[in-house]
């Protein structure tokens, strides 16, 4: 299958599996995770492969036996006989992604440590006491909970409701027919990618990525603001209210406003947090290495993610309904509570504020329908100023959207 490039979203389908096929799916997933762990060890032993342009070819050369390579360095084919090539390459790609993420995090940790040592050297020169660097280095990934993606050679679509998936029976690899409870309908202008088999608490699901192959013809901000009929969707995020959205033109005229209340969501989150506090008072001591109140914390995490998706969808639909071509968010990256009596209380509220996720979720949803999104920073103002649109009303106060360094 050729590589697909473009804006991507995922379609999820519930599967209807016989009990025998479900056992084989578990067996296939468990074996796949063993192969990913195997290649994680390969990349750890040969860290020069991580980030190399030929990492796939070099990893296969170290592990896969062929006529031109009869004695590879690692006996992969003996430990995993007759392993399908599509599964193997998918496992290599998964392991390389995890190893590359670790390498990037480790290099950033080294950079922070080096800066800390340089700062201590300057302190020592002035007679100050050095500060210990206590941040631990990121650990190389050992275990994994990844799911198997099916490359083009390992699955066959029969129709919109049925697919043939290759699974491991314990002795050999065979194709099994699986039924989709919802029909696969690829949106116009999109192309379907490699499906992924995922186990959820309610059952097995098939996740199919779809990539927008048609060009969006997105224009730069400088070109958009020259249009006198341009409409802009201004978004003000908050803690009590999730968002306040306003449709304006380049003259500052307001055409529509919408509020998204957060009272119910904040109340539900507060109830979960109160339950955790009550459990802590009852338990008093928590065993070392055990995650306390796992189910409740998972509920809070899922609630926050659901809030971000719901709010971002409402923002994009509101902008689309009124014909806005640009969505502008206020600049909140450096927003922190000032030290004082309310600092601890505000920090608790900041910890559960999903402003970052709302911004990123809105961005990818907006790009799929041809809407540009940006955060109001100094560069944004400069683009608008150069285009001759200084009169845009940034929520009555132009300082609302800039950081301290932009003021």
C-alpha positions as CSV (number, residue, x, y, z in Angstrom):
1,X,0.0,0.0,0.0
2,X,1.5,3.4,-0.9
3,X,2.1,5.9,1.9
4,X,-0.7,8.3,2.4
5,X,0.0,11.9,3.3
6,X,-2.5,14.5,4.5
7,X,-4.9,15.4,7.3
8,X,-5.9,12.1,9.0
9,X,-8.8,11.1,11.2
10,X,-9.8,7.6,12.6
11,X,-13.0,5.7,12.0
12,X,-13.9,3.2,14.7
13,X,-16.0,0.1,14.1
14,X,-17.3,-2.5,16.6
15,X,-16.6,-6.1,15.5
16,X,-18.6,-9.2,15.8
17,X,-16.3,-12.2,16.4
18,X,-16.8,-15.9,17.1
19,X,-15.3,-17.1,20.4
20,X,-12.6,-19.0,18.5
21,X,-11.6,-16.0,16.4
22,X,-11.5,-13.9,19.5
23,X,-9.0,-16.3,21.1
24,X,-6.9,-16.2,18.0
25,X,-6.9,-12.4,18.0
26,X,-5.6,-12.4,21.6
27,X,-2.9,-14.9,20.6
28,X,-1.9,-12.7,17.5
29,X,-1.7,-9.6,19.6
30,X,0.3,-11.2,22.4
31,X,2.8,-12.6,19.8
32,X,3.0,-9.2,18.1
33,X,3.9,-7.5,21.4
34,X,6.7,-10.1,21.9
35,X,8.1,-9.2,18.5
36,X,7.9,-5.4,19.3
37,X,9.9,-6.1,22.5
38,X,12.4,-8.1,20.5
39,X,13.1,-5.2,18.2
40,X,13.2,-2.8,21.0
41,X,16.2,-4.8,22.3
42,X,17.7,-4.7,18.8
43,X,17.4,-0.9,18.7
44,X,18.8,-0.6,22.2
45,X,21.9,-2.7,21.2
46,X,22.3,-0.7,18.0
47,X,21.4,2.9,18.9
48,X,23.0,4.2,15.7
49,X,20.0,2.8,13.8
50,X,17.6,5.1,15.7
51,X,16.7,8.0,13.5
52,X,18.8,6.6,10.6
53,X,17.2,7.1,7.1
54,X,17.6,3.4,6.4
55,X,16.4,2.1,9.8
56,X,13.9,-0.4,8.4
57,X,16.4,-2.0,5.9
58,X,19.2,-2.1,8.5
59,X,16.9,-3.7,11.2
60,X,15.7,-6.3,8.8
61,X,19.3,-7.0,7.8
62,X,20.2,-7.7,11.4
63,X,17.3,-10.1,12.0
64,X,15.8,-11.5,8.8
65,X,17.4,-14.4,7.0
66,X,17.4,-14.2,3.2
67,X,19.5,-15.7,0.3
68,X,21.8,-12.7,0.4
69,X,21.8,-12.7,4.2
70,X,21.9,-16.3,5.4
71,X,23.4,-15.6,8.8
72,X,21.9,-12.5,10.5
73,X,23.2,-11.3,13.8
74,X,19.9,-12.1,15.6
75,X,18.1,-15.4,15.1
76,X,14.7,-13.8,14.7
77,X,13.4,-16.5,12.2
78,X,14.2,-19.2,14.6
79,X,12.4,-17.6,17.6
80,X,9.4,-16.5,15.4
81,X,9.2,-19.0,12.5
82,X,7.1,-18.1,9.5
83,X,6.2,-14.7,10.9
84,X,4.3,-12.6,8.3
85,X,6.4,-9.9,6.6
86,X,3.7,-7.3,7.1
87,X,3.5,-8.0,10.9
88,X,7.3,-8.0,11.1
89,X,7.7,-4.6,9.4
90,X,4.9,-3.1,11.5
91,X,6.6,-4.3,14.7
92,X,9.9,-2.8,13.5
93,X,8.2,0.5,12.8
94,X,6.5,0.4,16.2
95,X,9.7,-0.4,18.1
96,X,11.6,2.3,16.1
97,X,8.9,4.9,17.0
98,X,9.2,4.1,20.7
99,X,13.0,4.1,20.6
100,X,13.1,7.4,18.7
101,X,10.7,9.0,21.3
102,X,13.0,7.8,24.1
103,X,16.1,9.1,22.3
104,X,14.5,12.5,21.8
105,X,13.5,12.7,25.5
106,X,16.9,11.6,26.6
107,X,18.7,14.3,24.5
108,X,16.4,16.9,26.0
109,X,17.2,15.6,29.5
110,X,20.9,15.9,28.7
111,X,20.4,19.4,27.5
112,X,18.6,20.4,30.7
113,X,21.3,18.8,32.8
114,X,24.0,20.6,30.9
115,X,22.3,23.9,31.3
116,X,21.9,23.2,35.1
117,X,25.6,22.4,35.4
118,X,26.5,25.6,33.6
119,X,24.2,27.5,36.0
120,X,25.9,25.9,39.0
121,X,29.3,26.9,37.6
122,X,28.2,30.5,37.4
123,X,26.8,30.2,41.0
124,X,30.1,28.8,42.2
125,X,32.0,31.7,40.6
126,X,29.9,34.1,42.7
127,X,30.3,32.1,45.8
128,X,26.8,30.6,45.9
129,X,25.9,27.1,46.8
130,X,25.3,24.7,43.8
131,X,21.8,23.2,43.4
132,X,21.5,19.5,42.9
133,X,20.0,18.3,39.6
134,X,17.4,15.7,40.8
135,X,15.6,15.0,37.5
136,X,16.0,11.4,36.5
137,X,16.7,10.4,32.9
138,X,13.9,8.9,30.9
139,X,14.0,5.1,30.9
140,X,14.2,3.0,27.7
141,X,10.9,1.4,26.9
142,X,10.8,-2.2,28.2
143,X,7.2,-3.2,28.0
144,X,4.5,-2.2,25.5
145,X,0.7,-2.2,25.1
146,X,0.6,-1.5,21.4
147,X,-2.0,-2.9,19.0
148,X,-1.5,-4.6,15.7
149,X,-1.9,-2.6,12.4
150,X,-2.6,-4.7,9.3
151,X,-0.5,-3.9,6.3
152,X,-2.0,-4.4,2.8
153,X,-0.7,-8.0,2.5
154,X,-2.3,-9.2,5.8
155,X,-6.0,-8.3,5.3
156,X,-8.7,-8.3,2.6
157,X,-11.9,-6.2,2.4
158,X,-14.8,-8.3,1.2
159,X,-17.4,-5.6,1.4
160,X,-18.3,-2.6,3.6
161,X,-19.4,-4.9,6.5
162,X,-16.9,-7.8,6.3
163,X,-13.1,-8.1,6.4
164,X,-10.6,-11.0,6.3
165,X,-7.9,-10.6,8.9
166,X,-4.8,-12.8,9.3
167,X,-4.5,-14.3,12.8
168,X,-2.3,-16.8,14.6
169,X,-4.0,-20.0,15.6
170,X,-1.1,-21.2,17.7
171,X,0.4,-23.3,14.9
172,X,-0.1,-21.4,11.7
173,X,-1.4,-18.1,10.2
174,X,-4.8,-18.2,8.6
175,X,-7.4,-15.6,7.4
176,X,-10.6,-15.3,9.4
177,X,-13.8,-13.4,8.4
178,X,-14.8,-10.7,10.8
179,X,-18.1,-8.7,10.7
180,X,-18.3,-4.9,11.2
181,X,-21.4,-3.9,13.1
182,X,-21.3,-0.5,11.3
183,X,-20.6,-0.3,7.6
184,X,-17.3,1.2,6.4
185,X,-18.1,4.4,4.5
186,X,-15.0,6.4,3.5
187,X,-15.9,10.1,3.2
188,X,-15.5,11.8,-0.1
189,X,-12.0,13.0,-0.8
190,X,-10.5,10.6,1.7
191,X,-8.5,7.3,1.3
192,X,-8.5,4.5,3.9
193,X,-5.2,3.4,5.5
194,X,-4.1,0.3,7.3
195,X,-6.7,-0.9,9.9
196,X,-5.8,-1.6,13.5
197,X,-7.3,-4.3,15.7
198,X,-7.9,-3.0,19.2
199,X,-9.5,-4.6,22.3
200,X,-11.8,-2.4,24.3
201,X,-13.8,-3.3,27.5
202,X,-16.9,-3.6,25.4
203,X,-15.3,-5.8,22.8
204,X,-13.0,-5.7,19.8
205,X,-12.8,-2.7,17.5
206,X,-11.3,-2.0,14.1
207,X,-9.7,1.5,13.8
208,X,-9.4,2.6,10.2
209,X,-7.4,5.8,9.5
210,X,-8.7,7.9,6.6
211,X,-6.4,10.5,5.0
212,X,-7.7,13.5,3.1
213,X,-5.9,13.2,-0.3
214,X,-7.6,16.2,-1.9
215,X,-5.7,19.5,-1.5
216,X,-7.3,22.0,0.8
217,X,-5.9,25.1,-0.9
218,X,-5.3,26.7,2.5
219,X,-4.3,30.4,2.2
220,X,-1.8,32.2,4.4
221,X,-3.1,34.7,7.0
222,X,-1.7,37.6,5.1
223,X,-3.8,36.7,2.1
224,X,-7.0,35.9,4.0
225,X,-7.2,39.2,5.9
226,X,-7.1,41.2,2.7
227,X,-10.7,40.0,2.0
228,X,-13.1,42.6,3.3
229,X,-15.8,39.9,3.7
230,X,-13.6,37.7,5.9
231,X,-15.2,36.4,9.2
232,X,-13.1,35.4,12.1
233,X,-14.1,33.1,15.0
234,X,-12.6,34.4,18.3
235,X,-12.4,31.8,21.1
236,X,-11.9,32.8,24.8
237,X,-11.2,29.7,27.0
238,X,-12.1,29.7,30.7
239,X,-12.3,27.5,33.7
240,X,-15.9,28.0,34.8
241,X,-17.1,28.4,31.2
242,X,-15.3,26.1,28.7
243,X,-15.4,28.7,26.0
244,X,-16.9,31.9,24.7
245,X,-17.0,32.1,20.8
246,X,-17.6,35.3,18.8
247,X,-17.9,35.8,15.1
248,X,-16.4,39.1,13.9
249,X,-15.3,40.7,10.7
250,X,-12.2,42.7,10.0
251,X,-13.9,45.9,11.2
252,X,-14.6,44.4,14.6
253,X,-18.4,44.0,14.0
254,X,-19.9,41.1,16.0
255,X,-22.3,38.9,14.2
256,X,-22.8,36.0,16.7
257,X,-21.8,34.9,20.1
258,X,-22.1,31.5,21.8
259,X,-21.2,30.3,25.4
260,X,-20.2,26.8,26.3
261,X,-21.0,26.2,30.0
262,X,-18.7,24.0,32.1
263,X,-20.8,23.8,35.2
264,X,-21.9,20.2,34.8
265,X,-18.5,18.9,33.9
266,X,-16.7,20.8,36.7
267,X,-19.3,19.5,39.2
268,X,-18.8,15.9,38.0
269,X,-15.0,16.2,38.2
270,X,-15.2,17.7,41.7
271,X,-17.3,14.7,42.8
272,X,-14.6,12.3,41.5
273,X,-11.9,14.3,43.3
274,X,-13.9,14.2,46.5
275,X,-14.2,10.5,46.3
276,X,-10.5,10.2,45.9
277,X,-9.9,12.4,49.0
278,X,-12.3,10.3,51.0
279,X,-10.5,7.1,50.0
280,X,-7.2,8.6,51.0
281,X,-8.5,9.5,54.4
282,X,-9.7,5.9,54.8
283,X,-6.6,4.2,53.4
284,X,-4.0,6.6,55.0
285,X,-1.1,4.5,53.8
286,X,-0.7,3.5,50.1
287,X,1.5,0.5,49.2
288,X,4.6,1.5,47.3
289,X,4.5,1.1,43.6
290,X,0.7,0.8,43.6
291,X,-1.5,3.3,41.7
292,X,-4.0,4.7,44.1
293,X,-7.7,5.0,43.1
294,X,-6.9,3.9,39.5
295,X,-10.5,3.7,38.3
296,X,-11.4,7.2,39.6
297,X,-8.3,8.8,38.1
298,X,-9.1,7.1,34.8
299,X,-12.6,8.5,34.9
300,X,-11.2,12.0,35.5
301,X,-8.7,11.6,32.6
302,X,-11.5,10.3,30.3
303,X,-13.8,13.1,31.3
304,X,-11.1,15.7,30.5
305,X,-10.5,14.2,27.1
306,X,-14.2,14.0,26.4
307,X,-14.5,17.7,27.3
308,X,-11.7,18.7,24.9
309,X,-13.4,16.7,22.1
310,X,-16.8,18.1,22.7
311,X,-15.7,21.7,23.0
312,X,-13.4,21.6,20.0
313,X,-16.2,20.1,17.9
314,X,-18.6,22.9,19.0
315,X,-16.0,25.5,18.1
316,X,-15.4,24.1,14.6
317,X,-19.2,23.6,13.9
318,X,-19.9,27.2,15.1
319,X,-17.1,28.6,12.8
320,X,-18.3,26.5,9.9
321,X,-22.0,27.5,10.4
322,X,-21.1,31.2,10.2
323,X,-18.6,30.9,7.4
324,X,-15.5,31.8,9.4
325,X,-12.1,31.1,7.7
326,X,-9.9,31.7,10.7
327,X,-10.2,30.5,14.3
328,X,-8.2,32.6,16.8
329,X,-7.5,31.4,20.4
330,X,-6.2,33.6,23.2
331,X,-2.5,33.1,24.2
332,X,-2.4,31.1,27.4
333,X,0.9,29.2,27.2
334,X,2.6,31.3,30.0
335,X,-0.5,31.7,32.1
336,X,0.3,30.9,35.7
337,X,-1.3,31.9,39.1
338,X,0.6,34.6,41.0
339,X,2.1,33.5,44.3
340,X,-0.1,34.2,47.2
341,X,-2.9,32.9,49.3
342,X,-4.9,31.6,46.3
343,X,-1.9,30.1,44.4
344,X,-2.4,26.6,45.7
345,X,-6.1,26.6,45.0
346,X,-5.6,28.0,41.5
347,X,-2.9,25.5,40.7
348,X,-5.4,22.7,41.4
349,X,-7.8,24.2,38.9
350,X,-5.0,24.7,36.4
351,X,-4.1,21.0,36.6
352,X,-7.5,19.9,35.3
353,X,-7.9,22.7,32.7
354,X,-7.8,21.2,29.2
355,X,-7.0,24.4,27.3
356,X,-4.1,22.8,25.5
357,X,-6.1,19.8,24.3
358,X,-9.0,22.0,23.2
359,X,-6.5,24.0,21.1
360,X,-4.9,21.0,19.4
361,X,-8.1,19.1,18.9
362,X,-9.7,22.1,17.3
363,X,-6.7,22.6,15.0
364,X,-6.9,19.1,13.4
365,X,-10.7,19.2,13.2
366,X,-10.6,22.6,11.5
367,X,-8.0,21.7,9.0
368,X,-10.2,18.9,7.7
369,X,-12.8,21.4,6.6
370,X,-10.4,24.1,5.4
371,X,-10.3,26.5,8.3
372,X,-7.1,28.0,9.6
373,X,-6.4,28.2,13.3
374,X,-3.8,30.2,15.2
375,X,-3.0,31.5,18.7
376,X,-2.9,35.3,19.0
377,X,0.8,36.0,19.5
378,X,3.0,38.8,18.3
379,X,3.6,37.1,15.0
380,X,-0.1,36.9,14.4
381,X,-0.5,40.6,15.1
382,X,2.4,41.4,12.8
383,X,0.8,39.5,9.9
384,X,-2.5,41.3,10.4
385,X,-0.8,44.7,10.7
386,X,1.2,44.1,7.5
387,X,-2.0,43.3,5.7
388,X,-3.6,46.6,6.8
389,X,-6.2,45.1,9.2
390,X,-5.1,46.7,12.5
391,X,-8.7,47.6,13.4
392,X,-9.7,44.0,14.3
393,X,-11.2,44.0,17.7
394,X,-9.5,41.4,19.8
395,X,-12.2,40.9,22.4
396,X,-12.2,44.6,23.3
397,X,-8.7,44.3,24.7
398,X,-5.7,43.6,22.5
399,X,-3.6,42.5,25.5
400,X,-6.0,39.6,26.2
401,X,-4.2,37.4,23.6
402,X,-0.6,38.1,24.2
403,X,2.0,36.7,26.6
404,X,4.0,38.9,29.0
405,X,6.9,39.1,26.6
406,X,4.5,40.3,23.8
407,X,3.1,43.2,25.8
